[in-house]
């Protein structure tokens, strides 16, 4: 009986130690591969027109404008789910 209690306590201690381990998997790997240097910080660098660039947006072909507006209106009521980091694991 004593051996069983000791074994149980050993298991509890072992699982408790592992469960308190620091879990920074994404941060650690991101730092190792230098992801901060590869992320896009300003979308202007890749040629996307700015919202305030009215000349660009006003000169879009009318059929393209209508299609963009129609697609956007269909998505107005979309419920965006929250994606947790654990979902990627």
Residue frames relative to the residue before (quaternion, step in Angstrom):
aa qw qx qy qz dx dy dz
X 1.0000 0.0000 0.0000 0.0000 0.00 0.00 0.00
X 0.6411 0.5246 -0.3245 0.4565 3.58 0.99 -0.87
X 0.6386 0.5324 -0.3273 0.4490 3.58 1.00 -0.82
X 0.6432 0.5231 -0.3176 0.4603 3.56 1.02 -0.76
X 0.6500 0.5017 -0.3088 0.4800 3.59 0.98 -0.82
X 0.6515 0.5034 -0.3124 0.4738 3.59 0.93 -0.85
X 0.6472 0.5129 -0.3152 0.4678 3.57 0.96 -0.84
X 0.6410 0.5227 -0.3113 0.4680 3.58 0.99 -0.86
X 0.6645 0.4920 -0.3031 0.4739 3.60 0.89 -0.88
X 0.6248 0.5350 -0.3305 0.4628 3.57 1.03 -0.78
X 0.6611 0.4986 -0.3043 0.4708 3.58 0.95 -0.86
X 0.6442 0.5201 -0.3225 0.4588 3.59 0.94 -0.87
X 0.6610 0.5011 -0.3045 0.4682 3.57 0.92 -0.89
X 0.6559 0.5179 -0.3101 0.4533 3.59 0.94 -0.88
X 0.6963 0.4582 -0.2842 0.4738 3.61 0.81 -0.93
X 0.6231 0.5358 -0.3359 0.4602 3.57 1.05 -0.72
X 0.6429 0.5217 -0.3209 0.4599 3.60 0.97 -0.81
X 0.6945 0.4660 -0.2794 0.4717 3.59 0.88 -0.89
X 0.6656 0.5173 -0.3213 0.4313 3.59 0.98 -0.72
X 0.6956 0.4439 -0.2808 0.4901 3.60 1.15 -0.41
X 0.3802 0.7279 -0.4801 0.3086 3.56 1.27 0.21
X 0.5214 -0.6451 0.4548 0.3242 3.57 -0.96 0.83
X 0.1624 -0.8111 0.5597 0.0492 3.58 -0.80 1.05
X 0.2473 0.7606 -0.5564 0.2251 3.53 0.19 1.29
X 0.0446 0.8640 -0.4997 0.0428 3.54 0.99 0.90
X 0.7083 0.4555 -0.2745 0.4642 3.58 0.81 -0.96
X 0.6621 0.5079 -0.3139 0.4529 3.56 0.92 -0.86
X 0.6587 0.5151 -0.3134 0.4500 3.58 0.89 -0.91
X 0.7048 0.4470 -0.2755 0.4771 3.58 0.81 -0.95
X 0.6156 0.5508 -0.3420 0.4479 3.58 1.05 -0.71
X 0.6579 0.4939 -0.3033 0.4809 3.55 1.01 -0.78
X 0.6468 0.5387 -0.3205 0.4344 3.59 1.01 -0.80
X 0.7616 0.3574 -0.2140 0.4964 3.60 0.93 -0.80
X 0.4595 -0.7159 0.4269 0.3067 3.59 1.27 0.02
X 0.1347 0.8460 -0.5066 0.0975 3.57 0.98 0.80
X 0.5844 0.5918 -0.3801 0.4045 3.61 1.07 -0.61
X 0.6647 0.5073 -0.3012 0.4584 3.58 1.12 -0.60
X 0.7212 0.4479 -0.2474 0.4669 3.59 1.18 -0.44
X 0.5595 0.6118 -0.3962 0.3946 3.60 1.20 -0.34
X 0.4644 -0.6608 0.5155 0.2863 3.55 -1.13 0.70
X 0.2219 -0.8058 0.5393 0.1030 3.56 -0.64 1.12
X 0.7876 0.1100 -0.0393 0.6050 3.58 1.12 -0.64
X 0.3749 -0.7665 0.4754 0.2143 3.59 -0.44 1.17
X 0.5100 0.6306 -0.4310 0.3955 3.60 1.20 -0.23
X 0.5923 0.5944 -0.3585 0.4091 3.59 1.16 -0.56
X 0.7463 0.3727 -0.2294 0.5014 3.62 1.11 -0.47
X 0.6463 -0.6081 0.2923 0.3565 3.56 1.21 0.42
X 0.4068 0.6822 -0.5118 0.3274 3.62 1.13 0.34
X 0.4435 -0.6824 0.4972 0.3008 3.61 -0.90 0.78
X 0.4927 -0.6550 0.4993 0.2809 3.52 -1.09 0.78
X 0.6188 -0.5463 0.4129 0.3849 3.58 -1.19 0.54
X 0.7055 0.4764 -0.2582 0.4567 3.58 0.99 -0.82
X 0.5377 0.6097 -0.4125 0.4111 3.61 1.25 -0.08
X 0.1165 -0.8509 0.5108 0.0394 3.56 0.47 1.27
X 0.5808 0.5840 -0.3835 0.4178 3.61 1.06 -0.61
X 0.6583 0.5004 -0.3093 0.4696 3.59 0.90 -0.88
X 0.7231 0.4597 -0.2605 0.4450 3.57 0.74 -1.08
X 0.6635 0.5014 -0.3096 0.4609 3.60 1.02 -0.69
X 0.7004 0.4641 -0.2664 0.4723 3.60 1.16 -0.49
X 0.4094 0.6856 -0.4962 0.3407 3.58 1.21 0.24
X 0.5597 -0.5862 0.4472 0.3782 3.61 -1.06 0.61
X 0.5805 -0.6375 0.3830 0.3315 3.58 -0.95 0.89
X 0.6447 0.5149 -0.3435 0.4486 3.63 0.97 -0.71
X 0.6355 0.5159 -0.3251 0.4736 3.58 1.11 -0.66
X 0.6192 0.5356 -0.3309 0.4693 3.59 1.03 -0.79
X 0.6649 0.5068 -0.3063 0.4553 3.58 0.89 -0.97
X 0.6560 0.5104 -0.3142 0.4588 3.57 0.96 -0.85
X 0.6422 0.5162 -0.3215 0.4667 3.62 0.95 -0.83
X 0.6694 0.4973 -0.2971 0.4651 3.57 0.92 -0.91
X 0.6510 0.5125 -0.3149 0.4629 3.58 0.95 -0.87
X 0.6617 0.4992 -0.3081 0.4669 3.60 0.91 -0.88
X 0.6619 0.5072 -0.3058 0.4595 3.57 0.99 -0.84
X 0.6601 0.5119 -0.3163 0.4496 3.60 0.93 -0.83
X 0.6268 0.5308 -0.3396 0.4583 3.60 1.08 -0.64
X 0.7217 0.4372 -0.2409 0.4796 3.59 1.14 -0.54
X 0.3854 0.7603 -0.4628 0.2432 3.60 1.24 0.00
X 0.7714 0.3546 -0.1869 0.4942 3.59 0.91 -0.85
X 0.3815 0.7361 -0.4857 0.2770 3.60 1.23 0.22
X 0.2952 -0.7455 0.5753 0.1614 3.56 -0.92 0.94
X 0.2435 -0.7949 0.5414 0.1257 3.58 -0.28 1.26
X 0.3228 -0.7604 0.5272 0.1990 3.60 -0.59 1.10
X 0.4568 -0.6427 0.5357 0.3022 3.55 -1.21 0.54
X 0.1757 -0.7740 0.6018 0.0886 3.56 -0.76 1.05
X 0.2307 -0.7911 0.5575 0.1004 3.54 -0.61 1.17
X 0.6266 -0.5354 0.4057 0.3952 3.56 -1.21 0.46
X 0.6334 0.5425 -0.3376 0.4364 3.59 1.03 -0.69
X 0.5751 0.5796 -0.3865 0.4289 3.62 1.16 -0.45
X 0.6656 0.5002 -0.3004 0.4654 3.57 1.13 -0.64
X 0.5776 0.5842 -0.3826 0.4227 3.57 1.19 -0.44
